[in-house]
C-alpha cells in the first residue's frame, strides 16, 4: 500500500474542505470523490515540471468534470504551481481560482465546466502528439453524469478511429449527479459494453484503491492502437461519513460544526495510518 499517497489524499481532502468553507461555495461531494484518482496521477504517474508548466514533453491532464475543481486546485497549490495562500481567494472577486478549471492558473491546460467538452479536447491533444511524434500521454477525468452528453460519444468514436493509445479516459463513477442517481436520470448501463463497442480498451477499478489505480495507470496503454477507458468506481463525498453517497452534498457547503466534524474524521483516518 502506498501509505504516503493515502496520507496525501487525506491532506488534500482537508485542504479542499477548508477552501470550500472559506469561500462558502463549491462542489464538496464531487471533489471528494475524485481525490484519490488525482493524487495518484499527480504524485506518482504523470510527467511534468512545476517550474515549467508548458514543458513540451509533459503529460496532459484535463478535468472534464470541472465542478470537482477544488481537489485539483489544492493539489496544484501543494505541488507549488501557485502559493497555497491563494486558495483563500477561491471564488472571490477578481480571483483566478474560479469555480471551474481556469487556464490562467499554472498547471491547468484548458478551461472546462460545460460538461462533455473535456474528452473531445483530449482527443485533439492525443492526436497532436501522434502527428508530432511525441511520447506524452493525455489523461482526462470525466463524471458519470457527464456521460449523457453527445460530444462524449463523438470524442470516443474519433479516439478509436485515430487509434489513440496515448489517451486514457477516467470516469469518476460515483453514481450520483446533482439531482439524484445516474441510473434514474439517464441510465448508463451496460456501461462497460458501450465503451467497448466504441473500440476502447475498458478497465474497471476501485477508484479509491491507490494500489489498483497505480497498477492500471502504470501499465497503459493496455492494448496498442486502442484508447483506454478506466471506469473508476467511487463514492461521492468519500472520506467524510456524513457526506458519503448523499446527492445533496454535490454542491452543499459545510457549516462550521460540519467542517470541524469532517476534519476530526480525517484526523482519525490519519491516525489509523500511523501518523
N, C-alpha and C positions, 0 to 999 in steps of 0.2 A: 504493500500500500504506500502511495506517495504521501507520507504524512505532511510534508512541507506544503504540498498543494492543498490538502484538506484544511490546514491552518490558514492558508492564503484565502481560500473560499470563505471561511468564517470572517476573516478580516474585511474582505470586500463586502460581505453581507452587512456587517456592522457599519461600514462606511456609507453604503447606499441608503440604509435606513435613516442615518443621521442627515444625509443630504436631502432626502425627501421630506423629512420632518422640518428641517430648517427652511426649505422652500415652500412648505405647506402645499405641495403638489407633486405629482409623479405617479408612476405605474409600479406600485410596490410588488404585487404578486408576479407580474410579468418579468420584472427584473430579477427577482429572487430565483425564478425557475431557470434562468439561463446562466447563472453564475459559474457553476462547475464546468460547463462547456467552454465558456470564455476563459476561465482561469487555466484550464488545460491547454487551450490553444496558445494563449499569450505567454504563459510562463514555461512551457515545455516543448511546444510543437513548432510554432511559426518562426520564420527567419525575418528579422527586421533590425533596424538601427534607430534607437530612440533619438540620438543626436542628429540623425539624417533621415527624417521621416519619409522623404521621397526617394530614398535609395532605390535604384532601378531594379535590383535583384530581389527586393523584399517580397515576401508572400503578401497577398492582398486579403483584407478582411472586410466584409460588408455585413452590417447588422440590418437585415431587411425588416425585421420586426422592430422598427425604430422606437416604439414606445417602451421597449425594455432598455433604454439607453443608460439608466443610472449605473448599472453594473459596469458598462463599457467605459463611461467617464471615470468611475472610481479606479478602474484598472489602469487607464491611461495616466491618471494622476499618480498612482502608486509607482508606475514604471518611470515616471519623470518626464512625460511628454509636456506637462504643464504643472505649475505649483499646486500642491494639494489644497492650499488655502483658497484657490479659485473655485473649489467645489461649493464654497459658501455662497457663490453668486448664481448657483444653478436656478434657472427660470426667473432670475431677477431682471430688472430693466437694464437694457443695453448689454447683457451678458452674451458671450459667445456659446455658453453652455445652455442652449435652449433645450426644450423637452424631447427633441429627437436628434439623431446624429447630424452634426453640422461640420462641413469640411473646412471651416475656418479653424477648427480645433486640430492641432497636430496629432497625427495618428488616425484621423478619420478620413477615409478615402472619398466617400461620397455622402451627400445628404440623402437621408431616407426618412420615411414617415408615412407617406401614402403607400399603402400595402401593395405588394405584388411587383414592385419595381426592382428589388434587390437582385433577384435571380437573373433577369434579363441583362442587367448591368454586369453581373459577374460573368455571364456567358461572353459578353463582349471583351472583358478583360482576359479571360482564359483563351479566347480565340486570338487576341492580340499577342499573347505570349507564344502561342504556337507559330503565328506568322513571323514573329521576330526571333524565333528560335531561342526563347528564354526559358529558364528552368523553374520559375516560381510557380507556386500553387495559389489557387483562389478559393477562399473559404467564404461561404455565405450562410448566415444563420437566419432561418425563417420561422415564423409562427405557424401553428397548425390552423388557426382560424384564417390565416392569410392564404391558405391553400384554395380558398373559394375564388380567388382572383384568376381571371382567364390568362393574364400575362404570365403567371407562373407556368402554365402548361405550354404556352408558346415558347418560353425560355427553355423548358425541359425538352421540347421537341428539337429546338435548334442545337442544344448542347449535345444531344445524341447524334444528330445529323453530322456535326463537325467533329465527332469523336473526341470530345474534350475530357481526356482522362486526367487533366490537371485541375479539374473543377470538382470541389467537394461541397455538396449542399448538406446542411444540418437542419433538421426540423425539430424545434422545441415542442415536443408532443405532450403538452400538459392537459389536453382535452377540454380546456375551458377557454372561452373568449368572453368579451365584455358582457354579453347578455346571457351567457349560460354554457351548457355543454355543446361541444362542437358537433357531436353526432345528432343532437336535436335540431341544431340551427342549419347545418348543411353537412350531411353525412359524408365522411371521407372514406370509410371502409368499402371495399377491401383496399386499404391504403398502399400496402407494400406492392400488391399486384398492379396497381395503377402506375406506379413509378417504373416497375419492371417492363410494363407494356410500352412505356415511352423510351425504352432502351437504356435504362440506368442500372448499374450495379447497386443493389439495395442491401443495406445492413441495418439491423435493429439492435439498439443497445439500451442499457440503463443510463440515462443522461446525468445521473448523479454519481455513477461509479467511475471515479477518475482512472483507475487502472484499466478498466474496459475502454474508456474513451481514448486513453493513451495508445493502447494496443491497436485500435482501429485507425486513429489519425496517423500513427507512425508507419502504417502498412498500406496506405493508399497511394496510388490507385490500386485497387484490388484486382482490376482487370484492365489490360491495355486496350486503349481506344474507346473506353466507356467512362462516362462521368459517374461519380459515386454519390449516392444519397444516403445519409445516415439518419434514420428515424430514432431520435433520442427521447425515450420515454421519461418524462419529468413530472414534477409535482409543482403546481402553481403555488407560490408562497413558500417554497422549500426552505426549511431551516427554522421557521417560526411556527410553532404548533398551531396557534390560533388563526394563522393566516393560510395554512395549507389546505389546498383543494377548495378554496372559497372564491367563487367568481366575484364576489363583492370587493375582494382585495385587488382586483385588476388595476384599479386606479384609486383605491382608497388610501388616505394618508393617516398614519398612526397618530393618536394624540400622545400627550406626554407620558401617561401611565402605560399605554400600549408600547411605546418606544422603550421605556425602562424594562418592561416585562420581556420584550423581544431581545434586548441586549443582554439581559440576565440569562436567557436561554442559550444565547450564543456563547456566553462566557462559560456556561456549564459544559457545552459541547467541546469547547477549547480545553477545559479541564480534563474531560474524558480522554483527550488525545495526549495528555501528559504534560500540558503546558501550564 
